[in-house]
Every structure is written in structure tokens, then in C-alpha cells.
Amino acid sequence: MLVGYMRVSSDSDRQSTNLQRDALLAAGVDVRHLFEDRASGAKDDRPGLAKTLAFVQPGDVLVVWKLDRLGRSLSHLLAIVNTLRERKVAFRSLTEGMDTSTASGELLFHVFGALAQYERAMTRERVIAGLAAAKRRGRVGGRPPAIAGEKLEAVITALNGGMSKAAVCRNFGVKRTTLIETLARIDRPGVAAPR
């Protein structure tokens, strides 16, 4: 059985699923087996997609008008299609001509998977290279420390003076985990003078 899924990015009346609906009906999807969402593709909460995935059975084919109607990103699309494959449900995208029930469609799906893996690896390499370049310039990536400068010196002085960590947290308005992580970051698990 063919099952169709449609999505438009907005709940407003300006966007319509008519184009997608016509294409899916022309492809042989029964009107009773159409599901839709009116939400951004970036949103996780898509009840129409959840109903679609719950409805399809082994041997069915999930049909979309275009790949970007199904997944938020290439990796999300691949995850959905892999889940369908595990459940013995084929996938077809009309615009791109992808059909995982055919040998060429299966090959195209694997090429997409390789591209997604390559994209993740390239992103990881760029992040690592950027952090290394920043470090060479004396900058450190990540979130700035929650306790730094004069406040850090005052905290350490208070701890050295015998104030408990709980009292320091109350007096300086910091969370206990933040205090402990800060002390560990400056290699001062116990109480000691600032560097």
C-alpha cells in the first residue's frame, strides 16, 4: 500500500499542500492514506509524521513529494529512512526519483548516507581546526568561565578563610556544581590561594 506524507512550513493560509497532494494522488496514493503537517521542518514535534510512521506496515511504501518535506536535515532524513527499512517499509520521493524498493534507489540512498557521513566528518575537522587556530592565538573556545577574575579570587580567599562551600555559594550567588567545576578547572580541588 502507498502511504503519503505532506508538509508545509507554516500554519498560515498562505501555504497549501495542494501541489503535494495532487502529486501524491497522481502517484497512486489513496486519499485516505495521506498525512500532513503544517510546521517547520526544523521542529521535532510533527504529529502528522508520527501518525504516518505509526500507520505504515511492512510491505508499504511511504511516498513524499520531495525529500525536504520529510527530514529536518540529511542525517534526520537518513535516520527516518533507515527506521523504515528496518520495518520493511520502502521509501519513495517523487521529485528526486528515489525509490528504495529498486536497486538504483537503494544505491542512491547509500550515496546519500555516505554524503551525510562525509559532511559530519568535515564539520568535525573544521571545528577542531578552528579551536586549534584560536588556541594558537591565545583564545580558548567554549563558554566563558562562570567564576573568574576578582570574583574567583574572593571565592578562593573565602574558602581559605574557612567558609564552607555552601556558604560561598549562598554569598556569591553561584551553584555548587559551578563552584566545584571552577575549582577543578583551576587545579584547586581543595582550598588554596589563587595563582
TIVO-2410 file (N, C-alpha, C; in nm, 3 decimals):
# residues 195
REC num residu      c1      c2      c3 atome chaine
REC   1      M   0.084  -0.118   0.000     N      A
REC   1      M   0.000   0.000   0.000    CA      A
REC   1      M   0.088   0.124   0.000     C      A
REC   2      L   0.047   0.225  -0.073     N      A
REC   2      L   0.118   0.353  -0.076    CA      A
REC   2      L   0.061   0.444   0.032     C      A
REC   3      V   0.150   0.506   0.110     N      A
REC   3      V   0.111   0.599   0.216    CA      A
REC   3      V   0.183   0.730   0.188     C      A
REC   4      G   0.110   0.840   0.188     N      A
REC   4      G   0.169   0.969   0.155    CA      A
REC   4      G   0.185   1.060   0.275     C      A
REC   5      Y   0.294   1.138   0.275     N      A
REC   5      Y   0.317   1.238   0.380    CA      A
REC   5      Y   0.346   1.371   0.313     C      A
REC   6      M   0.279   1.476   0.364     N      A
REC   6      M   0.296   1.612   0.312    CA      A
REC   6      M   0.328   1.705   0.427     C      A
REC   7      R   0.405   1.811   0.396     N      A
REC   7      R   0.435   1.911   0.498    CA      A
REC   7      R   0.454   2.046   0.432     C      A
REC   8      V   0.395   2.148   0.495     N      A
REC   8      V   0.425   2.287   0.461    CA      A
REC   8      V   0.483   2.352   0.586     C      A
REC   9      S   0.563   2.456   0.566     N      A
REC   9      S   0.639   2.514   0.677    CA      A
REC   9      S   0.558   2.604   0.768     C      A
REC  10      S   0.439   2.642   0.729     N      A
REC  10      S   0.365   2.739   0.808    CA      A
REC  10      S   0.221   2.694   0.825     C      A
REC  11      D   0.163   2.734   0.937     N      A
REC  11      D   0.023   2.703   0.964    CA      A
REC  11      D  -0.070   2.806   0.901     C      A
REC  12      S  -0.014   2.909   0.836     N      A
REC  12      S  -0.097   3.015   0.779    CA      A
REC  12      S  -0.169   2.965   0.654     C      A
REC  13      D  -0.268   3.039   0.610     N      A
REC  13      D  -0.345   3.002   0.492    CA      A
REC  13      D  -0.268   3.026   0.362     C      A
REC  14      R  -0.153   3.097   0.371     N      A
REC  14      R  -0.078   3.128   0.250    CA      A
REC  14      R  -0.012   3.005   0.192     C      A
REC  15      Q   0.025   2.907   0.277     N      A
REC  15      Q   0.088   2.786   0.227    CA      A
REC  15      Q  -0.013   2.673   0.222     C      A
REC  16      S  -0.007   2.599   0.114     N      A
REC  16      S  -0.104   2.492   0.093    CA      A
REC  16      S  -0.032   2.362   0.056     C      A
REC  17      T  -0.092   2.250   0.089     N      A
REC  17      T  -0.038   2.120   0.050    CA      A
REC  17      T  -0.095   2.073  -0.084     C      A
REC  18      N  -0.168   2.160  -0.154     N      A
REC  18      N  -0.237   2.118  -0.277    CA      A
REC  18      N  -0.142   2.058  -0.381     C      A
REC  19      L  -0.027   2.122  -0.403     N      A
REC  19      L   0.069   2.072  -0.501    CA      A
REC  19      L   0.116   1.932  -0.462     C      A
REC  20      Q   0.152   1.916  -0.336     N      A
REC  20      Q   0.198   1.785  -0.288    CA      A
REC  20      Q   0.087   1.681  -0.296     C      A
REC  21      R  -0.033   1.722  -0.253     N      A
REC  21      R  -0.148   1.630  -0.255    CA      A
REC  21      R  -0.175   1.580  -0.397     C      A
REC  22      D  -0.176   1.673  -0.494     N      A
REC  22      D  -0.202   1.634  -0.634    CA      A
REC  22      D  -0.098   1.536  -0.684     C      A
REC  23      A   0.030   1.561  -0.651     N      A
REC  23      A   0.138   1.473  -0.697    CA      A
REC  23      A   0.127   1.335  -0.632     C      A
REC  24      L   0.095   1.332  -0.504     N      A
REC  24      L   0.083   1.203  -0.434    CA      A
REC  24      L  -0.037   1.123  -0.485     C      A
REC  25      L  -0.149   1.191  -0.509     N      A
REC  25      L  -0.267   1.123  -0.562    CA      A
REC  25      L  -0.238   1.069  -0.702     C      A
REC  26      A  -0.167   1.149  -0.785     N      A
REC  26      A  -0.132   1.105  -0.921    CA      A
REC  26      A  -0.037   0.985  -0.917     C      A
REC  27      A   0.042   0.975  -0.811     N      A
REC  27      A   0.136   0.862  -0.796    CA      A
REC  27      A   0.065   0.736  -0.747     C      A
REC  28      G  -0.064   0.746  -0.711     N      A
REC  28      G  -0.140   0.629  -0.671    CA      A
REC  28      G  -0.171   0.618  -0.523     C      A
REC  29      V  -0.139   0.721  -0.445     N      A
REC  29      V  -0.170   0.718  -0.302    CA      A
REC  29      V  -0.319   0.742  -0.284     C      A
REC  30      D  -0.384   0.659  -0.206     N      A
REC  30      D  -0.527   0.675  -0.176    CA      A
REC  30      D  -0.543   0.795  -0.083     C      A
REC  31      V  -0.644   0.876  -0.105     N      A
REC  31      V  -0.667   0.997  -0.026    CA      A
REC  31      V  -0.683   0.964   0.123     C      A
REC  32      R  -0.729   0.842   0.155     N      A
REC  32      R  -0.746   0.801   0.295    CA      A
REC  32      R  -0.612   0.771   0.362     C      A
REC  33      H  -0.505   0.761   0.282     N      A
REC  33      H  -0.374   0.728   0.336    CA      A
REC  33      H  -0.276   0.845   0.326     C      A
REC  34      L  -0.329   0.967   0.331     N      A
REC  34      L  -0.248   1.089   0.327    CA      A
REC  34      L  -0.238   1.147   0.467     C      A
REC  35      F  -0.118   1.187   0.505     N      A
REC  35      F  -0.095   1.251   0.634    CA      A
REC  35      F  -0.023   1.383   0.608     C      A
REC  36      E  -0.046   1.482   0.694     N      A
REC  36      E   0.019   1.610   0.672    CA      A
REC  36      E   0.053   1.681   0.801     C      A
REC  37      D   0.151   1.770   0.789     N      A
REC  37      D   0.190   1.860   0.898    CA      A
REC  37      D   0.197   2.001   0.844     C      A
REC  38      R   0.166   2.094   0.931     N      A
REC  38      R   0.182   2.236   0.899    CA      A
REC  38      R   0.276   2.294   1.004     C      A
REC  39      A   0.405   2.267   0.982     N      A
REC  39      A   0.506   2.309   1.078    CA      A
REC  39      A   0.641   2.313   1.009     C      A
REC  40      S   0.731   2.390   1.065     N      A
REC  40      S   0.866   2.398   1.012    CA      A
REC  40      S   0.931   2.261   1.013     C      A
REC  41      G   1.012   2.233   0.913     N      A
REC  41      G   1.084   2.106   0.909    CA      A
REC  41      G   1.183   2.093   1.022     C      A
REC  42      A   1.223   2.206   1.082     N      A
REC  42      A   1.321   2.203   1.191    CA      A
REC  42      A   1.258   2.159   1.322     C      A
REC  43      K   1.126   2.160   1.330     N      A
REC  43      K   1.059   2.122   1.455    CA      A
REC  43      K   1.058   1.972   1.475     C      A
REC  44      D   1.083   1.932   1.598     N      A
REC  44      D   1.078   1.790   1.632    CA      A
REC  44      D   0.935   1.740   1.644     C      A
REC  45      D   0.845   1.827   1.689     N      A
REC  45      D   0.707   1.788   1.715    CA      A
REC  45      D   0.626   1.799   1.586     C      A
REC  46      R   0.614   1.688   1.515     N      A
REC  46      R   0.534   1.683   1.393    CA      A
REC  46      R   0.437   1.566   1.407     C      A
REC  47      P   0.318   1.594   1.459     N      A
REC  47      P   0.221   1.486   1.484    CA      A
REC  47      P   0.182   1.409   1.357     C      A
REC  48      G   0.176   1.478   1.243     N      A
REC  48      G   0.141   1.409   1.118    CA      A
REC  48      G   0.245   1.305   1.081     C      A
REC  49      L   0.373   1.338   1.099     N      A
REC  49      L   0.480   1.243   1.070    CA      A
REC  49      L   0.474   1.126   1.168     C      A
REC  50      A   0.448   1.156   1.295     N      A
REC  50      A   0.437   1.049   1.394    CA      A
REC  50      A   0.323   0.953   1.359     C      A
REC  51      K   0.209   1.008   1.315     N      A
REC  51      K   0.095   0.924   1.275    CA      A
REC  51      K   0.130   0.841   1.151     C      A
REC  52      T   0.202   0.905   1.057     N      A
REC  52      T   0.243   0.834   0.936    CA      A
REC  52      T   0.330   0.715   0.970     C      A
REC  53      L   0.431   0.738   1.053     N      A
REC  53      L   0.525   0.631   1.088    CA      A
REC  53      L   0.456   0.521   1.169     C      A
REC  54      A   0.355   0.558   1.247     N      A
REC  54      A   0.281   0.457   1.323    CA      A
REC  54      A   0.187   0.378   1.231     C      A
REC  55      F   0.141   0.440   1.122     N      A
REC  55      F   0.043   0.378   1.033    CA      A
REC  55      F   0.106   0.277   0.937     C      A
REC  56      V   0.227   0.307   0.885     N      A
REC  56      V   0.285   0.220   0.782    CA      A
REC  56      V   0.316   0.082   0.838     C      A
REC  57      Q   0.299  -0.018   0.751     N      A
REC  57      Q   0.319  -0.158   0.786    CA      A
REC  57      Q   0.423  -0.219   0.692     C      A
REC  58      P   0.484  -0.332   0.729     N      A
REC  58      P   0.578  -0.399   0.638    CA      A
REC  58      P   0.514  -0.420   0.502     C      A
REC  59      G   0.590  -0.390   0.396     N      A
REC  59      G   0.540  -0.403   0.260    CA      A
REC  59      G   0.485  -0.273   0.203     C      A
REC  60      D   0.456  -0.175   0.290     N      A
REC  60      D   0.406  -0.045   0.244    CA      A
REC  60      D   0.519   0.038   0.184     C      A
REC  61      V   0.481   0.144   0.114     N      A
REC  61      V   0.577   0.240   0.059    CA      A
REC  61      V   0.535   0.378   0.107     C      A
REC  62      L   0.624   0.446   0.178     N      A
REC  62      L   0.599   0.584   0.220    CA      A
REC  62      L   0.642   0.676   0.106     C      A
REC  63      V   0.550   0.759   0.060     N      A
REC  63      V   0.576   0.845  -0.056    CA      A
REC  63      V   0.569   0.990  -0.014     C      A
REC  64      V   0.670   1.068  -0.056     N      A
REC  64      V   0.670   1.213  -0.033    CA      A
REC  64      V   0.691   1.281  -0.167     C      A
REC  65      W   0.650   1.406  -0.175     N      A
REC  65      W   0.666   1.482  -0.298    CA      A
REC  65      W   0.813   1.517  -0.319     C      A
REC  66      K   0.882   1.555  -0.208     N      A
REC  66      K   1.020   1.598  -0.217    CA      A
REC  66      K   1.091   1.559  -0.087     C      A
REC  67      L   1.220   1.528  -0.095     N      A
REC  67      L   1.296   1.483   0.023    CA      A
REC  67      L   1.287   1.579   0.141     C      A
REC  68      D   1.294   1.710   0.113     N      A
REC  68      D   1.295   1.807   0.223    CA      A
REC  68      D   1.162   1.817   0.296     C      A
REC  69      R   1.059   1.752   0.246     N      A
REC  69      R   0.931   1.751   0.315    CA      A
REC  69      R   0.934   1.652   0.432     C      A
REC  70      L   1.026   1.555   0.428     N      A
REC  70      L   1.029   1.452   0.531    CA      A
REC  70      L   1.126   1.482   0.644     C      A
REC  71      G   1.252   1.511   0.613     N      A
REC  71      G   1.354   1.525   0.717    CA      A
REC  71      G   1.396   1.668   0.742     C      A
REC  72      R   1.440   1.695   0.868     N      A
REC  72      R   1.491   1.827   0.906    CA      A
REC  72      R   1.625   1.855   0.841     C      A
REC  73      S   1.703   1.748   0.821     N      A
REC  73      S   1.837   1.757   0.765    CA      A
REC  73      S   1.865   1.624   0.696     C      A
REC  74      L   1.978   1.617   0.630     N      A
REC  74      L   2.012   1.493   0.562    CA      A
REC  74      L   2.025   1.378   0.662     C      A
REC  75      S   2.089   1.405   0.775     N      A
REC  75      S   2.105   1.297   0.874    CA      A
REC  75      S   1.970   1.255   0.932     C      A
REC  76      H   1.877   1.351   0.955     N      A
REC  76      H   1.744   1.316   1.006    CA      A
REC  76      H   1.668   1.235   0.902     C      A
REC  77      L   1.677   1.276   0.775     N      A
REC  77      L   1.611   1.202   0.667    CA      A
REC  77      L   1.663   1.058   0.661     C      A
REC  78      L   1.795   1.044   0.669     N      A
REC  78      L   1.854   0.909   0.663    CA      A
REC  78      L   1.810   0.825   0.782     C      A
REC  79      A   1.798   0.886   0.899     N      A
REC  79      A   1.753   0.812   1.018    CA      A
REC  79      A   1.610   0.761   0.998     C      A
REC  80      I   1.524   0.846   0.943     N      A
REC  80      I   1.385   0.805   0.919    CA      A
REC  80      I   1.380   0.690   0.818     C      A
REC  81      V   1.455   0.706   0.707     N      A
REC  81      V   1.452   0.603   0.603    CA      A
REC  81      V   1.513   0.473   0.655     C      A
REC  82      N   1.616   0.481   0.737     N      A
REC  82      N   1.673   0.359   0.797    CA      A
REC  82      N   1.571   0.290   0.887     C      A
REC  83      T   1.498   0.369   0.965     N      A
REC  83      T   1.393   0.312   1.050    CA      A
REC  83      T   1.288   0.242   0.965     C      A
REC  84      L   1.250   0.305   0.853     N      A
REC  84      L   1.153   0.243   0.762    CA      A
REC  84      L   1.208   0.112   0.707     C      A
REC  85      R   1.334   0.111   0.665     N      A
REC  85      R   1.395  -0.011   0.609    CA      A
REC  85      R   1.393  -0.123   0.712     C      A
REC  86      E   1.425  -0.090   0.838     N      A
REC  86      E   1.424  -0.192   0.943    CA      A
REC  86      E   1.285  -0.251   0.962     C      A
REC  87      R   1.184  -0.170   0.936     N      A
REC  87      R   1.045  -0.216   0.949    CA      A
REC  87      R   0.991  -0.274   0.819     C      A
REC  88      K   1.080  -0.290   0.718     N      A
REC  88      K   1.043  -0.346   0.587    CA      A
REC  88      K   0.943  -0.256   0.513     C      A
REC  89      V   0.960  -0.123   0.530     N      A
REC  89      V   0.878  -0.025   0.459    CA      A
REC  89      V   0.969   0.048   0.360     C      A
REC  90      A   0.927   0.053   0.234     N      A
REC  90      A   1.007   0.121   0.131    CA      A
REC  90      A   0.979   0.272   0.137     C      A
REC  91      F   1.064   0.348   0.071     N      A
REC  91      F   1.051   0.495   0.069    CA      A
REC  91      F   1.065   0.544  -0.075     C      A
REC  92      R   0.979   0.639  -0.112     N      A
REC  92      R   0.984   0.696  -0.246    CA      A
REC  92      R   0.969   0.847  -0.238     C      A
REC  93      S   1.058   0.917  -0.308     N      A
REC  93      S   1.047   1.062  -0.322    CA      A
REC  93      S   1.022   1.091  -0.470     C      A
REC  94      L   0.910   1.155  -0.500     N      A
REC  94      L   0.869   1.174  -0.638    CA      A
REC  94      L   0.961   1.269  -0.715     C      A
REC  95      T   0.995   1.382  -0.655     N      A
REC  95      T   1.075   1.484  -0.726    CA      A
REC  95      T   1.215   1.434  -0.757     C      A
REC  96      E   1.281   1.371  -0.659     N      A
REC  96      E   1.418   1.324  -0.679    CA      A
REC  96      E   1.425   1.187  -0.747     C      A
REC  97      G   1.311   1.121  -0.761     N      A
REC  97      G   1.309   0.990  -0.825    CA      A
REC  97      G   1.375   0.881  -0.741     C      A
REC  98      M   1.377   0.899  -0.611     N      A
REC  98      M   1.437   0.799  -0.522    CA      A
REC  98      M   1.330   0.699  -0.482     C      A
REC  99      D   1.362   0.571  -0.497     N      A
REC  99      D   1.270   0.465  -0.459    CA      A
REC  99      D   1.352   0.350  -0.403     C      A
REC 100      T   1.349   0.331  -0.271     N      A
REC 100      T   1.433   0.229  -0.208    CA      A
REC 100      T   1.385   0.087  -0.237     C      A
REC 101      S   1.273   0.073  -0.306     N      A
REC 101      S   1.229  -0.061  -0.344    CA      A
REC 101      S   1.297  -0.108  -0.472     C      A
REC 102      T   1.376  -0.019  -0.536     N      A
REC 102      T   1.451  -0.055  -0.656    CA      A
REC 102      T   1.601  -0.055  -0.625     C      A
REC 103      A   1.677  -0.125  -0.709     N      A
REC 103      A   1.823  -0.133  -0.689    CA      A
REC 103      A   1.887   0.005  -0.703     C      A
REC 104      S   1.846   0.083  -0.802     N      A
REC 104      S   1.906   0.216  -0.821    CA      A
REC 104      S   1.868   0.310  -0.707     C      A
REC 105      G   1.747   0.298  -0.655     N      A
REC 105      G   1.705   0.380  -0.542    CA      A
REC 105      G   1.782   0.345  -0.416     C      A
REC 106      E   1.808   0.217  -0.398     N      A
REC 106      E   1.887   0.171  -0.283    CA      A
REC 106      E   2.030   0.225  -0.293     C      A
REC 107      L   2.087   0.223  -0.415     N      A
REC 107      L   2.221   0.278  -0.436    CA      A
REC 107      L   2.223   0.427  -0.405     C      A
REC 108      L   2.124   0.501  -0.453     N      A
REC 108      L   2.116   0.644  -0.427    CA      A
REC 108      L   2.105   0.671  -0.277     C      A
REC 109      F   2.029   0.589  -0.207     N      A
REC 109      F   2.016   0.604  -0.063    CA      A
REC 109      F   2.152   0.586   0.005     C      A
REC 110      H   2.229   0.487  -0.037     N      A
REC 110      H   2.362   0.464   0.020    CA      A
REC 110      H   2.457   0.580  -0.011     C      A
REC 111      V   2.445   0.637  -0.129     N      A
REC 111      V   2.527   0.755  -0.164    CA      A
REC 111      V   2.492   0.870  -0.070     C      A
REC 112      F   2.363   0.890  -0.045     N      A
REC 112      F   2.321   0.994   0.049    CA      A
REC 112      F   2.380   0.968   0.187     C      A
REC 113      G   2.378   0.842   0.230     N      A
REC 113      G   2.435   0.807   0.360    CA      A
REC 113      G   2.583   0.839   0.368     C      A
REC 114      A   2.655   0.807   0.260     N      A
REC 114      A   2.798   0.838   0.256    CA      A
REC 114      A   2.821   0.989   0.259     C      A
REC 115      L   2.738   1.065   0.187     N      A
REC 115      L   2.750   1.211   0.188    CA      A
REC 115      L   2.724   1.268   0.327     C      A
REC 116      A   2.626   1.214   0.396     N      A
REC 116      A   2.597   1.263   0.532    CA      A
REC 116      A   2.714   1.234   0.625     C      A
REC 117      Q   2.772   1.115   0.613     N      A
REC 117      Q   2.888   1.080   0.696    CA      A
REC 117      Q   3.006   1.172   0.663     C      A
REC 118      Y   3.027   1.200   0.535     N      A
REC 118      Y   3.135   1.290   0.492    CA      A
REC 118      Y   3.111   1.430   0.547     C      A
REC 119      E   2.986   1.477   0.541     N      A
REC 119      E   2.952   1.610   0.592    CA      A
REC 119      E   2.981   1.621   0.742     C      A
REC 120      R   2.945   1.517   0.819     N      A
REC 120      R   2.973   1.516   0.964    CA      A
REC 120      R   3.123   1.520   0.991     C      A
REC 121      A   3.199   1.441   0.914     N      A
REC 121      A   3.345   1.437   0.932    CA      A
REC 121      A   3.408   1.572   0.899     C      A
REC 122      M   3.362   1.636   0.792     N      A
REC 122      M   3.415   1.767   0.753    CA      A
REC 122      M   3.382   1.873   0.859     C      A
REC 123      T   3.262   1.869   0.912     N      A
REC 123      T   3.224   1.964   1.017    CA      A
REC 123      T   3.311   1.945   1.139     C      A
REC 124      R   3.334   1.819   1.179     N      A
REC 124      R   3.418   1.789   1.293    CA      A
REC 124      R   3.561   1.841   1.270     C      A
REC 125      E   3.615   1.818   1.149     N      A
REC 125      E   3.751   1.866   1.117    CA      A
REC 125      E   3.759   2.018   1.124     C      A
REC 126      R   3.657   2.087   1.072     N      A
REC 126      R   3.658   2.234   1.076    CA      A
REC 126      R   3.653   2.286   1.218     C      A
REC 127      V   3.573   2.223   1.303     N      A
REC 127      V   3.563   2.265   1.443    CA      A
REC 127      V   3.697   2.246   1.513     C      A
REC 128      I   3.759   2.130   1.495     N      A
REC 128      I   3.887   2.102   1.559    CA      A
REC 128      I   3.994   2.200   1.510     C      A
REC 129      A   3.998   2.226   1.378     N      A
REC 129      A   4.095   2.319   1.322    CA      A
REC 129      A   4.072   2.460   1.374     C      A
REC 130      G   3.946   2.502   1.385     N      A
REC 130      G   3.914   2.635   1.437    CA      A
REC 130      G   3.955   2.651   1.582     C      A
REC 131      L   3.930   2.548   1.664     N      A
REC 131      L   3.970   2.554   1.805    CA      A
REC 131      L   4.123   2.558   1.818     C      A
REC 132      A   4.193   2.481   1.734     N      A
REC 132      A   4.340   2.482   1.739    CA      A
REC 132      A   4.394   2.619   1.698     C      A
REC 133      A   4.336   2.680   1.595     N      A
REC 133      A   4.381   2.813   1.550    CA      A
REC 133      A   4.356   2.917   1.659     C      A
REC 134      A   4.241   2.908   1.724     N      A
REC 134      A   4.209   3.002   1.832    CA      A
REC 134      A   4.306   2.983   1.949     C      A
REC 135      K   4.339   2.860   1.978     N      A
REC 135      K   4.430   2.831   2.090    CA      A
REC 135      K   4.569   2.888   2.061     C      A
REC 136      R   4.613   2.878   1.934     N      A
REC 136      R   4.744   2.935   1.897    CA      A
REC 136      R   4.746   3.086   1.916     C      A
REC 137      R   4.631   3.150   1.903     N      A
REC 137      R   4.621   3.295   1.923    CA      A
REC 137      R   4.596   3.331   2.069     C      A
REC 138      G   4.594   3.229   2.155     N      A
REC 138      G   4.574   3.255   2.297    CA      A
REC 138      G   4.429   3.259   2.341     C      A
REC 139      R   4.340   3.222   2.252     N      A
REC 139      R   4.197   3.219   2.287    CA      A
REC 139      R   4.154   3.075   2.307     C      A
REC 140      V   4.062   3.056   2.398     N      A
REC 140      V   4.012   2.922   2.425    CA      A
REC 140      V   3.864   2.918   2.387     C      A
REC 141      G   3.827   2.813   2.314     N      A
REC 141      G   3.687   2.800   2.274    CA      A
REC 141      G   3.599   2.758   2.390     C      A
REC 142      G   3.470   2.766   2.370     N      A
REC 142      G   3.376   2.722   2.472    CA      A
REC 142      G   3.317   2.837   2.549     C      A
REC 143      R   3.236   2.802   2.646     N      A
REC 143      R   3.167   2.900   2.729    CA      A
REC 143      R   3.268   2.968   2.822     C      A
REC 144      P   3.255   3.100   2.841     N      A
REC 144      P   3.345   3.167   2.936    CA      A
REC 144      P   3.320   3.116   3.078     C      A
REC 145      P   3.425   3.118   3.163     N      A
REC 145      P   3.408   3.068   3.299    CA      A
REC 145      P   3.302   3.147   3.376     C      A
REC 146      A   3.224   3.075   3.457     N      A
REC 146      A   3.118   3.139   3.535    CA      A
REC 146      A   3.175   3.221   3.651     C      A
REC 147      I   3.288   3.176   3.705     N      A
REC 147      I   3.353   3.248   3.814    CA      A
REC 147      I   3.494   3.281   3.767     C      A
REC 148      A   3.526   3.408   3.756     N      A
REC 148      A   3.659   3.447   3.706    CA      A
REC 148      A   3.702   3.578   3.770     C      A
REC 149      G   3.826   3.613   3.750     N      A
REC 149      G   3.879   3.743   3.792    CA      A
REC 149      G   3.869   3.765   3.942     C      A
REC 150      E   3.827   3.887   3.978     N      A
REC 150      E   3.817   3.926   4.119    CA      A
REC 150      E   3.720   3.839   4.197     C      A
REC 151      K   3.613   3.800   4.131     N      A
REC 151      K   3.514   3.715   4.199    CA      A
REC 151      K   3.578   3.581   4.237     C      A
REC 152      L   3.658   3.524   4.147     N      A
REC 152      L   3.725   3.398   4.175    CA      A
REC 152      L   3.824   3.414   4.290     C      A
REC 153      E   3.898   3.523   4.290     N      A
REC 153      E   3.994   3.548   4.398    CA      A
REC 153      E   3.921   3.561   4.532     C      A
REC 154      A   3.807   3.630   4.531     N      A
REC 154      A   3.730   3.648   4.655    CA      A
REC 154      A   3.675   3.513   4.704     C      A
REC 155      V   3.630   3.430   4.610     N      A
REC 155      V   3.578   3.298   4.645    CA      A
REC 155      V   3.688   3.214   4.709     C      A
REC 156      I   3.806   3.212   4.647     N      A
REC 156      I   3.916   3.131   4.699    CA      A
REC 156      I   3.962   3.185   4.835     C      A
REC 157      T   3.966   3.316   4.850     N      A
REC 157      T   4.003   3.375   4.979    CA      A
REC 157      T   3.903   3.333   5.087     C      A
REC 158      A   3.775   3.336   5.053     N      A
REC 158      A   3.671   3.296   5.149    CA      A
REC 158      A   3.687   3.149   5.187     C      A
REC 159      L   3.714   3.065   5.090     N      A
REC 159      L   3.733   2.922   5.118    CA      A
REC 159      L   3.857   2.900   5.204     C      A
REC 160      N   3.965   2.972   5.172     N      A
REC 160      N   4.087   2.961   5.252    CA      A
REC 160      N   4.066   3.012   5.394     C      A
REC 161      G   3.973   3.105   5.409     N      A
REC 161      G   3.943   3.161   5.541    CA      A
REC 161      G   3.853   3.071   5.624     C      A
REC 162      G   3.811   2.958   5.567     N      A
REC 162      G   3.732   2.864   5.645    CA      A
REC 162      G   3.584   2.863   5.611     C      A
REC 163      M   3.540   2.945   5.516     N      A
REC 163      M   3.397   2.947   5.478    CA      A
REC 163      M   3.364   2.816   5.406     C      A
REC 164      S   3.250   2.759   5.436     N      A
REC 164      S   3.210   2.635   5.370    CA      A
REC 164      S   3.170   2.662   5.225     C      A
REC 165      K   3.172   2.556   5.145     N      A
REC 165      K   3.131   2.571   5.004    CA      A
REC 165      K   2.985   2.615   4.995     C      A
REC 166      A   2.902   2.563   5.082     N      A
REC 166      A   2.760   2.602   5.082    CA      A
REC 166      A   2.746   2.751   5.110     C      A
REC 167      A   2.823   2.802   5.207     N      A
REC 167      A   2.816   2.945   5.240    CA      A
REC 167      A   2.869   3.030   5.125     C      A
REC 168      V   2.976   2.983   5.061     N      A
REC 168      V   3.031   3.055   4.945    CA      A
REC 168      V   2.926   3.063   4.835     C      A
REC 169      C   2.858   2.953   4.810     N      A
REC 169      C   2.755   2.950   4.706    CA      A
REC 169      C   2.644   3.050   4.736     C      A
REC 170      R   2.600   3.054   4.861     N      A
REC 170      R   2.495   3.149   4.901    CA      A
REC 170      R   2.543   3.293   4.888     C      A
REC 171      N   2.663   3.322   4.941     N      A
REC 171      N   2.713   3.459   4.945    CA      A
REC 171      N   2.751   3.514   4.808     C      A
REC 172      F   2.799   3.428   4.720     N      A
REC 172      F   2.844   3.476   4.589    CA      A
REC 172      F   2.744   3.446   4.478     C      A
REC 173      G   2.635   3.382   4.514     N      A
REC 173      G   2.529   3.356   4.415    CA      A
REC 173      G   2.571   3.260   4.304     C      A
REC 174      V   2.641   3.153   4.341     N      A
REC 174      V   2.681   3.053   4.241    CA      A
REC 174      V   2.627   2.917   4.283     C      A
REC 175      K   2.607   2.832   4.184     N      A
REC 175      K   2.562   2.696   4.213    CA      A
REC 175      K   2.680   2.613   4.263     C      A
REC 176      R   2.648   2.512   4.342     N      A
REC 176      R   2.753   2.426   4.397    CA      A
REC 176      R   2.832   2.356   4.286     C      A
REC 177      T   2.761   2.306   4.184     N      A
REC 177      T   2.831   2.237   4.074    CA      A
REC 177      T   2.924   2.333   4.002     C      A
REC 178      T   2.881   2.458   3.986     N      A
REC 178      T   2.966   2.558   3.920    CA      A
REC 178      T   3.092   2.583   4.002     C      A
REC 179      L   3.077   2.593   4.133     N      A
REC 179      L   3.191   2.614   4.221    CA      A
REC 179      L   3.289   2.497   4.212     C      A
REC 180      I   3.238   2.377   4.219     N      A
REC 180      I   3.322   2.257   4.215    CA      A
REC 180      I   3.394   2.247   4.080     C      A
REC 181      E   3.321   2.271   3.970     N      A
REC 181      E   3.382   2.266   3.837    CA      A
REC 181      E   3.489   2.373   3.821     C      A
REC 182      T   3.465   2.493   3.878     N      A
REC 182      T   3.562   2.601   3.869    CA      A
REC 182      T   3.689   2.565   3.946     C      A
REC 183      L   3.673   2.511   4.066     N      A
REC 183      L   3.790   2.471   4.145    CA      A
REC 183      L   3.868   2.361   4.073     C      A
REC 184      A   3.799   2.269   4.009     N      A
REC 184      A   3.868   2.162   3.935    CA      A
REC 184      A   3.939   2.219   3.812     C      A
REC 185      R   3.876   2.318   3.746     N      A
REC 185      R   3.935   2.377   3.626    CA      A
REC 185      R   4.065   2.448   3.657     C      A
REC 186      I   4.075   2.509   3.774     N      A
REC 186      I   4.198   2.582   3.809    CA      A
REC 186      I   4.292   2.493   3.889     C      A
REC 187      D   4.267   2.361   3.882     N      A
REC 187      D   4.352   2.263   3.952    CA      A
REC 187      D   4.357   2.289   4.101     C      A
REC 188      R   4.245   2.327   4.159     N      A
REC 188      R   4.239   2.352   4.302    CA      A
REC 188      R   4.122   2.274   4.362     C      A
REC 189      P   4.129   2.140   4.362     N      A
REC 189      P   4.016   2.064   4.416    CA      A
REC 189      P   3.993   2.095   4.564     C      A
REC 190      G   4.098   2.127   4.635     N      A
REC 190      G   4.082   2.167   4.773    CA      A
REC 190      G   4.079   2.319   4.780     C      A
REC 191      V   4.113   2.376   4.889     N      A
REC 191      V   4.115   2.521   4.903    CA      A
REC 191      V   4.260   2.567   4.903     C      A
REC 192      A   4.293   2.658   4.814     N      A
REC 192      A   4.429   2.710   4.807    CA      A
REC 192      A   4.428   2.852   4.755     C      A
REC 193      A   4.540   2.917   4.764     N      A
REC 193      A   4.550   3.057   4.720    CA      A
REC 193      A   4.540   3.063   4.567     C      A
REC 194      P   4.485   3.173   4.512     N      A
REC 194      P   4.477   3.186   4.366    CA      A
REC 194      P   4.616   3.202   4.307     C      A
REC 195      R   4.628   3.163   4.180     N      A
REC 195      R   4.756   3.175   4.111    CA      A
REC 195      R   4.787   3.319   4.077     C      A
***
